[in-house]
Every structure is written in C-alpha cells, then in structure tokens.
Amino acid sequence: MKPAPSTSRPTVQRAGAMANTPAGRIDPPSMVELIAEELRRRILAGALRPGDRLIEERLTADLGVSRPPLREALRLLQQEGLVSIAPRRGATVMELSAQDVHEILTLRSSLERLAVELAVPVSDPSLLDGPRAALEAMRRSAEKEDRAELVQLGYEFHRSLVMLAGHRRLVEIYDSLYRQLVLCMAMNLYEREHHHEDLTLHVERHRELLEVISGGDLRAVLDAFAAHGERSFTERRPEGNGGRP
C-alpha cells in the first residue's frame, strides 16, 4: 500500500482565518486581511496585471481605506510573492521573466509527469474522489465567473492529481511552488479566456484530463498532459513584459 501523502500545503491567508484565539473562537478578519484579500482576488482574476503599479492614492480612494492598513496589506502580499515593493518605484504586481516562467513550467510538468507515471493506472478508484471534488468546485466557480477562486481551485485540482502517486516528498516539492504556480495559472487563465476558451470550456478541459486518467492508459495520460494547454500565455508573451499580450 502506498503511504498517504501529506495533505498540508502552503496557503495564502484568507480573510476570516483563525488567529491565535481561544479554542472555539474565531476572530473577524482585520482590515489588513480584507484589503489583502481584495487585492489578491484582483491579481488572480487578472484585473491587476503583472507589472501594474499599485498606487497608494488610487487604492485608498478605490477601497475606502487609509494608508497604514493598505501598506501592511501590500507587505503581506509581498511575502506571498504576488507583489514587489522597490524604493522610489513603490509597489507593483509581481512580474515573471521569460526564464522564470520557463523554469516554473518545466519543473511543474516534470513533477506532474512523475506523479502520473507512479499513479496510473489508479489502483483504488476512491483516490479519484479528490480530483472530482476539485473539478466540481471549479465548475461552480466558473458559473459564478469567480476567476480568482477558479485559479486557486485549478491549483487544488492539479495538486490532487500529484497526490495520486502516494509520494509525500513529491507533494511537498510541488507545494513549494505554490505561490509561483498560482501566479502562472492566473496569467494563463487570462490569456486562455481572451484568446482560446470561456470559463466553462476551461473547466471542461480539466474534466477531459481527469477522464483520461480514470481510463488507466498511461501513454494516453502523458499525451493528455502534454496537450493540456497550460503554456498558453507564453505563446503571446514577448520577453520581459510580465505576461502582457
């Protein structure tokens, strides 16, 4: 029997998360958390694009907040790898160079390929419950047109496929790419929606991938991963422009 992989992973802090409070008590989200959550949502939804300047005067007016919690929220997003803060330039949405994207995507594809080579054919059909649940959540997000949530759930879906291998260290390495992967996924979703498919077809493409995995033909699975289309935004992305078409 394969050892169960760790289910813990690095996650961005969500509004309403529990702080250091007594058991059974949940503190309401702080203003900093609420601001960070809104900016995070805009980044992952593509409303704020890589390289966009996050101008304090504009954001305080737009969000109806003061500068101190905004600055703290920006520092939080900097720690998450979604925002860059530089002297004199201020805060900008994190940009990824062509080399960054190449390294992230080639490492990701290698990890996923290893996972399916170890997992397919899947011996226990119940192991596919996790990917199916993530896929259903993606479908609901697409119906709501919640792009930021869809990006997060896309990561959950792919992570659940990696978990099929029952390889704890493989999952841990995949998790170490979490923040970089969700940024790439956000950029990819933006490009696919604007040039290739709507949100419903985006989810359908993931359903087809899971269907091939369920079929148990490893060669077909590897071919499906190769054609999955997660590099769409690189096809339209000139060197050094942070993901802009």
N, C-alpha and C positions, 0 to 999 in steps of 0.2 A: 504494500500500500504506500502511495506517495505521501510524504509529510505534508501537512497543511501549511500553506504559505502564510506569512504574516498578513493580517488584514489592516494593520495600521499604515498610515501614509501621511506625508506632509500635506496639510490643507491650508488654504488661505483662511484667515479668520473671518467668520461670518458675523453679521450683525445679530445680536441676541445670544452669542456664545456665552457659556458659563464662565465666570471669572472665579477667583479664589473666594468662594462664598460657602456658608454652611450647607451641609447636605440638605437637599430638597428645596433649596432656594436658588432662583435664577434671577440675576440682576438684569435690568433692562439694558439695551445697548447704549453705550456712551455716544456723545456727539461725534467724537473722533471715529468710532466704529461705523456710524451711519454715513459719515462723509466718505470714508474709505470704501465702504460697500458700494455707494453710488458711483464713485469714480472707477472702481474695479469693474462694475457692471458695464459702464460706458466703454472701457477699454476692451473688454472681452466681446462686447457686442459690435465693436468696430466703429462706434460713434466717435471715439477718440482713437486716432491712428498713430502708429509708430512715428516718433519724431515731432508730434504735435506739442506745442508749448502749453503748459498748464499755468496760465497767467492768473495770479492770485486775485487781482482786482475783478477780473471777469468771473472767476469761480465763486468768490464771496457773494457777488451780486446774483449770480445764477442760482446758487444753492441757498442763499439767505443765511449765511453763517459768517462768523468773524474769522480773522486771520489765524489766531493761535490754534484752534482745533483743525483748521484746514492744513496748516503746516505740519501738525502732528500726523494727520492722516496721510499726507504726502510722504513723510518719513517712513510710515508703516508700509506703504506701497513700494517704497524704495527697497526696504528689507525683503519684500516679496519678489523683487526683480521685475516689477511692472513699470516702475518709474525711475528715471535717472535725475539726480539733482547735482548741478555743477555751479561753481562760483560764477557770478555775473550773468550766467545764462538762465539760472533758475531750474524749475522742474519741467521735464519733458517725458512723454510716453516713451518707454524703452524701445530702442531700435536694435535690430539684429542685422549684422553684416551678412553678406553672402556666405562667408566662411562659417559664421555662427550657425546659419540655417543648414548648411551642408553637414556640419558636424552633428547637430541635433537630430536631423532626419536620418542620416546614415546610421547613427547609433541606435535610434529608435527602431528602425526597420530591422537591424541586426538582432536586437533583443526580442522583438516580436517573432521574427523568423525562428530563432532558437526555441522560443516558448511553444510555437505550434509544432515544431519538429519533435519536441518532447511529449506533447499532449495529444496529438492526433494520430490515430483515432481516439476519441474520448471514451474511456472505458466505462465511466459512470455517467449516464445521461443527466443525473441530477446536478452535476457540476456545471451544466449549461444554464441553470436557473439564474445565476448571477448575471451573465450577459443578456439573458432575456429580460430580466427586470430593468437593467440599464437601458436597453433598447426601448422598452415601453415608456420609461421616463423621458427618453429623448423624443419619442413621438408626441407626448403631451406638451413638452416644451416647444416643439415645432408648431403645434396647433396654437399655442399662446403667442408665438413669434417672440419668445424669450431667448434671444441669441446668446446672451451671456450664460444663462443656465444650460443651454444646449452645448456650448463649448465645454463646460465643466462635466456634463454628463457624457460627452464624447470621450473625454479622458477616462471617466469611470468605465465606459464600455470597453475601451482598449485595454485598460488595466485588468478588467475581469477576464479578458482573453489570455493575457500573460499569466494570470493566476491558475489557469487550467493546467499548467505544467507542474504544479505542486513543488515549485522550486523557490524556496524562501529568499535566497540571495539574489536570484534573478528579479524577483518582485522588488526587493529593496533597491537594486540598481535602477530599475525603471522608475521607482518613486523619486529617486534623487534628481530626475529630470523633470519633475512635475511642473515647476513654475515656467521653465523654458518651453515645455511641450504645450501648455495651455496657451501661451502667447503665440506659438506657431499655429496651433489649431484655430485661434481666433483670426489670425491673418488668413489662413486657408479658407475658413468659413466665409469670410468677407468676399474673397475672390470667387469662390465657387458660386455663391448666391448671385453675384453681379455678372458672372460670365458663363456659368455652366448649369446650375440647377437651383430650384427653390428649396425651401427648408424641408418640405415633405420628401422630395427626391433625395435630399441629403440623408435623411433617416432611412429611406428605402435602400440606399447603397450599403448602409451598415447591416440592414436586415439580410440582404443578399449574402454578405460576407459571413454572417452567423449561420445562414442556411448551408453554405458550402462546408463550414467547419462541422456542422451537425452530420453532414453526409459521410465524413470519415476518410475521404480521399486526400492524403497529404499532398500529392502533387497538385491537385485542384486547389487546395487551400493556399499553397505557396503562390500559385498563379494569381489567385484572387487578391492576395495581399499586394502583389506587385502591381496590380491594376486598380488598386483601391482609390487612388486619386488624391492622396494627402499632400502631394507636392504641387498642387495647382497654382498656388500663389507664386512659386518660384519661376513659373513659366512666363510671368508678366512683370517680373521684378528686376529692374536694372540694378547693377551693382551699387550698393551704398545708399539706397533710397529708403531704407527702413520698411520695405514692404508695400510701397505705393505703386499702383499700376501706372 
